[in-house]
């Protein structure tokens, strides 16, 4: 279940969204998702994916003036969490993110984003991965 690589217009993205996708992909490939949760009520609240090795992948949106990226909603498919992640893809102009295994999407993310006044303000996700607990 691969998603075709989306190519955004040079006036819409300077590579920031691609970098965010790559960072998330690098963090989750080959692992199983144990849990996925938002740490607060707001779409700006950090979103944490806990992996089978104990690491936590934290996604935090950015906003600066008219540019922003935030996680609007997510849907975890618990019936598929026993499968290792094989890829991460996007559809609809990087507004739908799909974290998938061999049987389909394990986690779906609805993302709102805009580069604002192109490339003058910051946007994209900050993705931080915790160390493996001892």
C-alpha positions in Angstrom: 0.0 0.0 0.0 2.2 2.8 -1.2 1.0 6.3 -1.8 2.4 8.2 -4.8 4.9 10.9 -3.8 3.1 14.3 -3.9 5.0 17.1 -5.6 4.0 20.6 -4.4 4.4 23.7 -6.5 7.5 25.7 -5.7 5.3 28.7 -4.8 3.4 26.6 -2.2 6.3 24.8 -0.3 10.0 25.3 -0.1 10.6 21.7 1.0 9.4 22.3 4.6 6.4 19.9 4.3 8.6 17.3 2.6 11.2 17.6 5.4 8.4 17.1 8.0 7.2 14.0 6.3 10.7 12.6 6.0 11.4 13.2 9.7 8.2 11.4 10.6 8.9 8.5 8.2 12.5 8.1 9.6 11.1 7.9 13.1 8.3 5.3 12.6 9.4 2.9 9.8 9.9 -0.6 11.1 8.1 0.0 14.4 4.6 -0.7 15.7 2.5 2.0 17.2 1.5 1.4 20.8 -0.5 4.6 21.3 -1.3 8.0 19.7 -2.5 10.9 21.7 -2.8 14.7 21.8 -1.4 16.2 25.0 -4.0 19.0 25.1 -7.3 20.2 23.7 -6.0 22.5 21.0 -4.9 21.5 17.5 -1.6 23.2 18.4 -1.1 20.8 21.3 1.8 18.3 20.8 0.8 14.9 19.3 2.7 11.9 20.7 3.1 8.6 19.0 4.5 5.9 21.3 6.4 3.1 19.5 7.0 -0.5 20.4 10.6 0.2 21.5 9.4 2.8 24.0 10.4 5.8 22.1 8.0 8.7 21.7 7.6 10.7 18.5 6.3 14.2 19.3 4.8 16.2 16.5 4.3 19.9 17.2 2.8 22.3 14.7 4.3 25.7 14.0 2.7 29.1 13.3 4.1 32.5 12.5 1.8 35.3 11.3 -0.1 33.9 8.3 2.0 30.7 7.9 1.1 27.6 10.0 1.0 23.8 10.3 -1.3 22.0 12.7 -2.7 18.6 13.3 -6.5 19.0 13.0 -7.5 15.4 13.8 -6.3 11.9 13.8 -7.7 8.4 13.5 -5.9 5.3 14.9 -6.9 1.9 13.6 -6.3 -0.4 16.6 -7.0 -3.5 14.6 -3.8 -2.8 12.6 -1.4 -1.8 15.4 0.2 -5.3 15.5 1.8 -4.6 12.1 5.1 -2.8 11.7 5.0 0.5 9.8 6.2 0.1 6.2 5.7 3.7 5.1 4.3 7.2 5.5 2.5 9.0 2.6 0.4 12.0 1.9 -2.6 12.9 -0.2 -4.6 16.0 -1.0 -1.6 18.4 -1.0 -0.1 17.2 2.3 -3.4 17.6 4.2 -3.9 13.9 4.7 -1.0 11.9 6.1 -1.1 8.1 6.1 1.1 6.0 8.4 0.6 2.5 7.0 1.6 -1.1 7.3 1.1 -4.0 4.9 -2.6 -4.2 5.5 -3.4 -0.5 5.3 -3.4 2.7 7.2 -2.6 2.3 10.9 -2.9 6.0 11.7 -4.4 8.8 9.6 -3.7 12.5 10.3 -5.6 15.5 9.0 -3.2 18.4 8.7 -3.9 22.1 8.1 -1.1 24.1 6.7 -0.1 27.2 4.7 3.2 28.7 3.8 1.5 32.1 4.2 3.5 34.9 2.5 5.7 32.3 0.7 8.7 31.4 2.8 8.9 34.5 4.9 7.3 32.9 7.9 7.8 29.6 9.6 5.6 26.5 9.2 5.9 22.7 9.2 6.1 20.2 12.0 8.8 20.1 14.7 9.3 16.3 15.2 11.3 15.2 18.2 12.1 11.6 19.1 12.9 10.6 22.6 15.6 8.1 23.4 14.8 4.5 24.1 14.0 4.2 27.8 16.4 2.0 29.8 
